[in-house]
Amino acid sequence: MNYFQKKLKLIMQTKNLKQKDLAEMTGLAQTTISSWLTKDAVPKVSSVEPLAKALGLTVGDLIGDFGQNQELLEEDKRFIALPLKRKRLLLRILDAVEEE
């Protein structure tokens, strides 16, 4: 189970939401939400903002640290250390690759 999946499941349980509810709130397909919850799929960057908004959270709340004891991979540490402009560029590149 990946980090995002754990976080989304916890938020949905806390707010007593089902996949169908979240799909209606966000305008996203229920199959998309299901893949986030049952597979190691993660949302495209463009889906994170509407998801956070529908849940009444900030993007940071939604994708922020899940726990103090979580170990970060070296790649994660490198990404975190990047300047904001470079992070945004990399995320746009990832979105473009996912669309292919």
VEXMITI-386285 format. One record per residue (C-alpha): residue in three letters; chain; x, y, z. Coordinates in steps of 0.25 Angstrom, whole numbers. Layout:
N
REC / ALA / A / X / Y / Z
...
This chain:
100
REC / MET / A / 0 / 0 / 0
REC / ASN / A / 6 / 13 / -4
REC / TYR / A / 6 / 26 / 4
REC / PHE / A / -5 / 33 / -4
REC / GLN / A / -14 / 21 / -3
REC / LYS / A / -12 / 20 / 12
REC / LYS / A / -15 / 35 / 14
REC / LEU / A / -28 / 35 / 5
REC / LYS / A / -33 / 23 / 12
REC / LEU / A / -32 / 29 / 25
REC / ILE / A / -38 / 42 / 21
REC / MET / A / -50 / 35 / 14
REC / GLN / A / -52 / 27 / 27
REC / THR / A / -51 / 39 / 36
REC / LYS / A / -61 / 47 / 27
REC / ASN / A / -70 / 34 / 25
REC / LEU / A / -69 / 35 / 10
REC / LYS / A / -70 / 24 / 0
REC / GLN / A / -64 / 24 / -14
REC / LYS / A / -77 / 27 / -21
REC / ASP / A / -78 / 40 / -11
REC / LEU / A / -64 / 44 / -14
REC / ALA / A / -66 / 42 / -29
REC / GLU / A / -79 / 51 / -29
REC / MET / A / -72 / 62 / -21
REC / THR / A / -60 / 63 / -30
REC / GLY / A / -65 / 60 / -43
REC / LEU / A / -55 / 49 / -45
REC / ALA / A / -59 / 35 / -49
REC / GLN / A / -61 / 25 / -38
REC / THR / A / -52 / 15 / -45
REC / THR / A / -41 / 25 / -44
REC / ILE / A / -43 / 26 / -29
REC / SER / A / -44 / 11 / -28
REC / SER / A / -31 / 10 / -35
REC / TRP / A / -25 / 19 / -24
REC / LEU / A / -30 / 11 / -13
REC / THR / A / -28 / -3 / -18
REC / LYS / A / -16 / -2 / -27
REC / ASP / A / -2 / 5 / -25
REC / ALA / A / -8 / 16 / -35
REC / VAL / A / -6 / 31 / -31
REC / PRO / A / -14 / 43 / -36
REC / LYS / A / -9 / 52 / -47
REC / VAL / A / -5 / 65 / -42
REC / SER / A / -17 / 71 / -48
REC / SER / A / -26 / 62 / -40
REC / VAL / A / -20 / 66 / -26
REC / GLU / A / -26 / 80 / -25
REC / PRO / A / -40 / 76 / -28
REC / LEU / A / -39 / 64 / -19
REC / ALA / A / -33 / 73 / -8
REC / LYS / A / -44 / 84 / -10
REC / ALA / A / -55 / 73 / -9
REC / LEU / A / -50 / 68 / 4
REC / GLY / A / -49 / 82 / 10
REC / LEU / A / -33 / 80 / 11
REC / THR / A / -21 / 87 / 5
REC / VAL / A / -13 / 80 / -5
REC / GLY / A / -2 / 80 / 6
REC / ASP / A / -12 / 73 / 15
REC / LEU / A / -15 / 63 / 5
REC / ILE / A / -1 / 59 / 1
REC / GLY / A / 7 / 64 / 13
REC / ASP / A / 14 / 55 / 23
REC / PHE / A / 6 / 43 / 27
REC / GLY / A / 15 / 40 / 39
REC / GLN / A / 27 / 45 / 46
REC / ASN / A / 33 / 31 / 45
REC / GLN / A / 32 / 29 / 30
REC / GLU / A / 45 / 27 / 24
REC / LEU / A / 48 / 35 / 11
REC / LEU / A / 55 / 29 / -1
REC / GLU / A / 67 / 36 / -6
REC / GLU / A / 59 / 40 / -18
REC / ASP / A / 48 / 47 / -9
REC / LYS / A / 59 / 54 / -2
REC / ARG / A / 64 / 60 / -15
REC / PHE / A / 51 / 64 / -19
REC / ILE / A / 48 / 71 / -6
REC / ALA / A / 61 / 79 / -7
REC / LEU / A / 58 / 84 / -21
REC / PRO / A / 53 / 99 / -22
REC / LEU / A / 38 / 100 / -25
REC / LYS / A / 40 / 104 / -39
REC / ARG / A / 48 / 91 / -42
REC / LYS / A / 37 / 83 / -34
REC / ARG / A / 26 / 89 / -43
REC / LEU / A / 34 / 86 / -56
REC / LEU / A / 36 / 72 / -52
REC / LEU / A / 21 / 70 / -48
REC / ARG / A / 17 / 75 / -62
REC / ILE / A / 27 / 66 / -69
REC / LEU / A / 21 / 54 / -61
REC / ASP / A / 7 / 58 / -65
REC / ALA / A / 11 / 59 / -79
REC / VAL / A / 17 / 45 / -79
REC / GLU / A / 5 / 39 / -72
REC / GLU / A / -4 / 45 / -83
REC / GLU / A / 4 / 37 / -94
